[in-house]
Amino acid sequence: MDSAIQGLKPEIVWKYFAEIAKIPRPSKHEEAMIRYVMDVAKQLGLPSKKDKSGNVVVKKPASPGRENVPMIALQGHLDMVTEKNKDKTHDFFKDPIELVRKGNVIMANGTTLGADNGIAVATNLAIMEDRSLEHGPLEFLFTVDEETGLTGATNLDPNLLESKTMLNLDSEEEGALYVGCSGGRNTIGTWKVVAERIPKNHTPALLQVRGLRGGHSGLEIDKGRGNSLKIMNRILMEFDKMDVRIASMEGGNKSNAIPREAEAVVFIPSKKFAKAIEVVKNFETTIKAEIKTVDPDLEISLTETKVKKTVKVFKKPLQQKILQTISALPHGVTKMSADIPGLVETSTNVAVLETKKNAVVLTTSQRSSVASEILEILQTHASIFVMGGAAFKHTDGYPGWKPNLDSPILKTAVQTYKNLYGKEPAVKAIHAGLECGIIGEKYPGMDMLSFGPTLEGVHSPDEKIYIDTVDKFWNFLLAILKNVN
């Protein structure tokens, strides 16, 4: 047994959690996890089925005396966000996640943990195995590619499920029951690279922004955390006044993660190098003061570097258009809900910047629980890209999930939680994309609820799961299954 989980309860859940931590499962590359789930089902004598997209459903018959209870589906996704610290050597296609226990939390060593949504997968596998539990007939739905567009749910075979009720185990706050979520789309801007030779008497340097916490671009978007791309851009705009030229700009890895790190290869007039160092130090001091409460570990550096002789720089007009566009693009919360206190209604994330051979590509993501507001903020981003000389496109995205406060499974869950823990659970909507919205369209009338143990820092190497909340989540889920009539 992995020493990090030794002695943790419920033992059966942590056993599976540690097992799947060994299995690579980047989005769109879940083949090993699919095989593992279907192998476990086979070993347990449970039938499984896979659709063309790789989504898997496993069926477990009711416990004795519960055969006439309506069937329930328990759902989670197989893939994980693959983020690591810059100095961490890790191949997400080969290497296991290294579990680390720190007091009441389990984390990974320099990478994302994969508790989003590995804890749901582990929980489902545990329920599949445990024959002592009381429940009606169950289906376990394991979807693929949730993290990069929810394409598994989008392409889910509508004949795969029989259930009319579904428990999604992909929320991240113990004691909260989620009944709605935001929809989302991306806006991607592309500039054709127009380059020229490096000006004479310019010194190559590497500008780096590191140490930010990042996090989920929905769940943490209201925390005021630093965005490495926006921070780097502020410095580069000041550099532009000093005739500094840019050869490349990079930052961020996933559209659904706030970018933590960014870097640019620049050429600085040699006579102004000392001034450039001073500019960076001043910006570091200024920005640290702005975000010290939420992002105390920010580091900004400028160091001389070596480059190939073939390297060129952006022509000045292109450089200025890119910098001005990034400056103009909004990042963060744009509107709070007037109906649900504390709920972010609409937001946007300046997410991923890449310099390719012939293009500079900037990906931004937009979320809202109001469909018309998604369209408005998409239009805002498209307009800014056009004014900045970029071509743009919108991705198809995914729908929101409209709350149903008269949901039968919600009423059962609320009463169950009160009976177990002596207090009311919080009933909420979430500013993140859950597969419930898409699955609800595939299966009209599906009664759905989402909940889970407490996770923090998902989509970043700071991801952690709180150990004590896993036991509470497990007992709550089993009690719901026992109480459904």
ABEGO torsion letter per residue (X at the ends): XBAAABGBOBAAAAAAAAAAAABBBBBGBAAAAAAAAAAAAAAAGBBBBBBAAGBBBBBBBBBBGAAABBBBBBBBBABBBBBBBAABBBBAAABBBBBBBBEABBBBBGBBAGAOAAAAAAAAAAAAABAABBBBBBBBBBBBGAAAGGAAAAABBAAABABABBBBAABABBGBBBABBBBBBBBBBBBBBBBBBBBBGBBBBBBBBBGBAEEBAAAAAAAGBBBAAAAAAAAAAAAAAAGBBBABBBEEABAABBBABBBBBBBBBAAAAAAAAAAAAAAAAAAAAAAAAABAABBBBBBBBBBBAABBBBBAAAAAAAAAAAAABBBEBABBBAABBGBBABBBBBABBBBBAABBBBBBBBBBABAAAAAAAAAAAAAAAAAAGBBBBBBAEBBBBBBBAABAAAAAAAAAAAAAAGBBBBBBBBBBBBAAAAAAAABBGBBBBBBBBBBBGBGBAABBBBAAAAAAAAAAAAAAAAABX
